[in-house]
Amino acid sequence: MNNKTFTVKYYIARTKGTSVKWQRGRKTGCLPMWIADMDFKGDERVIEALQDFIVQGDYGYANLPEDYYDVFTNWHKRRNDVVYKNEWIRFSQGAVDGIFQVIYSLTEENDGILICTPLYPPFKATIKECKRKVYESKMINDDGYFTFDYKDIEKKLKTGKIRMMMLCSPHNPIGRVFKRGELEELFELCHRYKVLICSDEVHSDIIMPDQKFVPALSIKKYANDIITITAASKSFSLAVFKHCHVIIPNKKLRDRFIAYQRHTHVGSVNAFNALPTYYSYKYGEEWLDSLNNVVFENYEYMRDQLGKYYEMTTLEGSYLLFLNVAPHNGDKPAAKYLQEECKLLVNDGETFGKGYGSWVRINLATSLNNVKKATRALKKIVR
């Protein structure tokens, strides 16, 4: 399916609905390009399957579909060449909830947890909420291409105060799909200093056509040190259905995690919330591949139109572009400046890490027409 056909068929005009993204756009009179959800409805077979379930009217206690685990594990084996065993899989109500549970169950109060910034703000907030200590390693920026600062990471790990590292792969907001060699070097450092790795991979299906995603658990040598969090919520825009997977191969760690879930009564899975994930993995592959092509076209358009004016990240995965507005924003925070001058709603770069006030995060999971409007607005302030 070509990009134009996909957009005509699946784009939703969300201006009058209950969308958080577009309601804020209405209230401010701005084009919303901020929060990480998309403006496309799912494959019609997924919608029909959910409608069939609802029409039946059977809303009593329910188990997962019998082949749920097969559908889930086959998806990841086929697309990412990683094998997840059924017994490794637990559930949470979203990625942030999963991160919260992992931190609480597998670390102790005042333990250090390392993050690499700029990074999705709830990572840092959750660590603090759990009364753990945040250690930050600023990533190296080479003209929009961000990489790990291994020397700085090792320096912090050497303190012996860090128990866990939070990895975001593909990375939000910088859009990196880390290569196997990058991850192996990082995991070796963590292993050497006895540091667990929690890998948030909720964007792992949104991969640009010239990239290959490397799941943390595909690097088998370090599997006992790794907890993976993954979901279909970003892949198929299922945020309203709170359903996420927490994958823990190490039995001792998994038993601790299960004990925590039982103690707090949060381990049960909502079978209805799981259905959109199940149906999307069964029927949505062609839809997803088409979506990725649309996102890539949107990125290429914005890069080609604005690349000589603005520093921006090299988008390898996710539908999130990190863009540096400096020096065009003057003394104002970039996000505020774009709202006032361009009527664009974007995410404030400073929330992702100190020193990124001139940066903004832009959501490209929308129509090319909206991307063109945003691009024209960004060109306006250059002039």
N, C-alpha and C positions, 0 to 999 in steps of 0.2 A: 504494500500500500504506500503510495507516495505521500509526501508531507501535506500537500494541499488537501488531498482526499481525507486523510486522517483528521485534519483540523476541522473540515466541514462536517465530518460525521460525529466527532466526539467533543468538540469544544462546547463548553457550557457558558452561557451568559449569566454570571452569578450575581449580577448587580442588584437583584430584587430579593434574593434568598437570605438565608441565615448565615452565610459564609462570614467568618471572622475577618478574613482577608478583605473581602469586598465591602462589608459593612463599614469598616474603617475608611475605605476609599470613598464611600458615599458621604460620610460625615465630614471628611476633610476636603472633598472636592478634588481628590488626587487619584492618579492611576496606581493601584496597589501592586507592587512588585516585591513584597517583603516576605511574609511568613511562608514556611516551607510546605505548602501544599500546591496542587496543580489545578488548572482550569479545564480539565478533561474528565469526562465520565468514563467508566470502565467498559470493557468488552460487553456487548449485548448478551452474550451467553452467561456471563456472571450475573448480570442484572436479572435475567430470566430465571436462573436457578434460585436466586434469593426470593424472587416473587413467588415461585412455586412453593418454597418452604413456608412463606408467610400465609399463602392462600390455604394451605392445609390446616392451619389453625392449631396445630399441636405445639403448645408452648410450655409443656411440662419439662421436668428434669431430663437432660439429654446428655449423651456421650458424644465424643467426636466421631465423625464418619470413620468407618472401619479401616479405610485405606488412607486416613489422614497422614500418618507418619510416612507411608510409602510415597505419597504425592509430594510431601515436603522434602524428604531426603533425596528423591529422584531429581527434583528440580535443581537442588544444589550440586548434585553429582554431575548432572548433564551440563549445567551452565558454568559451574565454577570448579569442577573436578575436585570436589572435597566430599569426604564420606562422613556423615553424621549418624551415629548409632542411636536407635530409638531411646535407649535407657539414659542417654546423655541429656535428653531434652526436657526442660522444665518451661513453665510459662509465667508471664508477667503481664500487667496491664500497660503495655507501652515500654519504650526503650528507657526513658528516664526512671520509671518505676523499677525496671530491671537493674539499672545501675545502682539505684538506692538499695535494693535488696542485696546485690552482690557486695557492696561496700559494707553494709551492716553485718552480713553473715560471715564474711571472709577476712575482715580486718577488725582491729580494736580501736577504741577511742584514743585519739591523739596520734595514731599511726599516720605516717606521711603517704600522700598519694600524688604521683607525678602526672602533670598534663603538659602538652606541647601547644603553645599559643601562637597565633590566634586560634580559638576553639569555641565551639557551640557553648553558650553561657551556662546552661543547666549542669554541665559537668562540674564546674567550679562551685556553683551554688549547692549542688547535692553533696559534694564532699564536705563543705562547710556545715551544711544542715546535719550531717551525720557526725559532726564534731571530730572530723579528721583534719589533718593539716595539709594545705595545698602547697605543692612545690611546682613552680612553673619553669619550663625551658622554652625560650623564645626560638621559633624556627628561623632558619636562614632563608632570606628572601633574595633570590637572584632574578630581578626584573619580572616578578610575578610568579616565579617558579619556586615554591617553598620546599625545603628539605629539613630533615632532622639535624640538630646540632649535637652530634654524638659525643663530642668532648665535654660539652656542658651537661649532657644527660649523665655521662659517667661520673663527672664531678659530683653531681647531686646524689647519684646512687651510692657513691663511696661513703657518704655520711652514715650509712647504715640505718637511717631513719625512715626510709621509704619502703612500704610494704607492697604497694600496687602501682601499676601504671595504667592510665586510661588512654586507650588508643581509639581514634575515630578514623575508620577506613571503609569507603572513601571519606576523605576528610571534609568536614563542614567547619569553616566556610571556604577553604582554599581549593576544593575540588580535585585534590590529588588522589590518584590511585597508586598507592605505593608499590614499587617493584619488589620482587622476591628478595633481591639482594639487600635492599633497604630494610626490609622487615627482619631478615636473618641477622643482620648486624645489630638491630635494635633488640631482638629477642635474646641474642647471645649475651648482651650486656645485662638484661633483666635476669637471665638465668644465673649468670655469674654472681650477681648480688642478691639472689634469692628473692626476686620481686615478681609478683604475679602480674599478668597482663589481662585486662578486661577490654575486649575489642568490640566496639560498637560498629556494626556493619549494616545498619538499616538502609543505607543508600547503595548497597552492593549490586542491585539490579540496574541502577541507572549508570550505565557505563558507556562512554562514547565509542563510536565504531572502531577507532584505531587503538583501543586499549583492552587490557585483559586484567580482570580483577583477581587478586591473590588473597583468598581467605586466610586468616591467621592460622586456623587449624589444618590447612593444607600443608603447613610446615611442621611435619609430624614430630620432629625431634623435640619440639618444645610444647607438645600438646598438653602435658601435665601441668604446665604453668599458665594455660590460657583458658579464659572464659569468653565465649562469643555471645553477643546479643544481636539478634537479627529478626526482621519482621518484613511483612509485605506492605506496611503502612505507607512508606514513601513511594514504593514501586508502583502501587496501584491507587494511591490517594485514598487510603482507608482509615484516616485518622479518627473518625467518629467511632470506629470499632476498635476498642482497646484490646489488642491481642499481639503478643510478642513472645519470642522464643529465647530462652537462656540455655546455652549449650555448654555442659561442663563434663569433659572426659574423665578428669581426675576424680575417682570415687570418694576419696576422703573429703575433697572440697565439695563435691556434689552432696554428700551426706550432711555436711554442715549447712549447706544452702537449703536442703529439704527440711532439716530440723528447724531452721529459722522460719521457713514458710508455714510449717505446721504450728509453730508457737504463735505466730502472728495471724494465722488463718487467712493467708493470702495465696496459697498454692493452687487452689482449684481453678480450672479453666472454664471460661464461659463459652459453651459450645456454639451459641448463636454468633458471638463475636468472632469465632474462629472460621465460620463459614465463608465470609468474603475472601479470606486468605486462601482457604482450600479451593474454592472455585476459581480464583485468579490464577493459582498455580496450575490448575487443570486446563483452563481454557484461555489464559491471557498471554501466552508467550508471543504470538504474532503481534498483538496489541502493544506489548511492552517494547518489542524491537522497533516498531513504528514510532512509538513515543520517543525513544532514544534518538532516533533520526531527526525528529522535530526539534528536540532540545539542542542537538548538535548544530542544526541549521541556524537556530536562534543565536547560539554562541558565535558561530562563524560570522553571522551578519553583524553582531555588535562588535566583535573583534575587528573586522575589516573596516567598519565605519568609524570606530573610536580608538583603535589601537595606537594611532599616532598622537592622540591627545592625552590619553589616560593610561596609567599602569594598571594592568589587570592580570588575574591569575590565568594560567593555562588550564582550561577545563578538561579534566580527564574522566571524572565521575561526579555523580549527583547532578542536580539541575540548578546549582547555586554558583553564581559568579561573584568573586570578591574584586572590587574595583576601587582604585585610589583616585579620589576627586581632586586632590591637591595639584596645583596651587589655586584651582578655580574657585574654591569655597572660601577663600580669604581666611578670616579668623573664626568663622563659625564651624561647629561640628558638621561634617559633610551631610549626614542624614537630615538634619534640620534645614540646612541650606537647600538641599534638593527638594524638600517638601515645600519650602517657601518660594523658591525661584523656578522650579521645574514642574511643580505639582506631581511629584513622584514620591510614593511611599516605599522606602527601602529600610533595611536593618542597619542600625548604627554600628560601625566597625569597632568603636571603643568598648562595646559590650563583649566583644570576642577576645579582647586583650588590651593591655595598656599600650599606648602609642599608635593605635589604629583609628584615631578620631577622624582622620581624613579619608578613611576607607568606608565603603558600604557593601552590603551583601544584596545581590539582585537575584530574584527568582525568575528563571527562564522557562519554567514549565507552563507556558501560556501560548497564545497564538503569536505568529510572526507579526501580525498587525499590531499587537500590543508592544512587542519588542521594538518595532519601527517607531511607534509613538514615543517610547522611552528614549530611544536613540536620538530622535530629533530634539527632544528636550535637553538631553545631555550635550548635544552639539551647540544648542542655543547659548549655554553659559560659557562655552569656549569662545564664541564670537564676542 
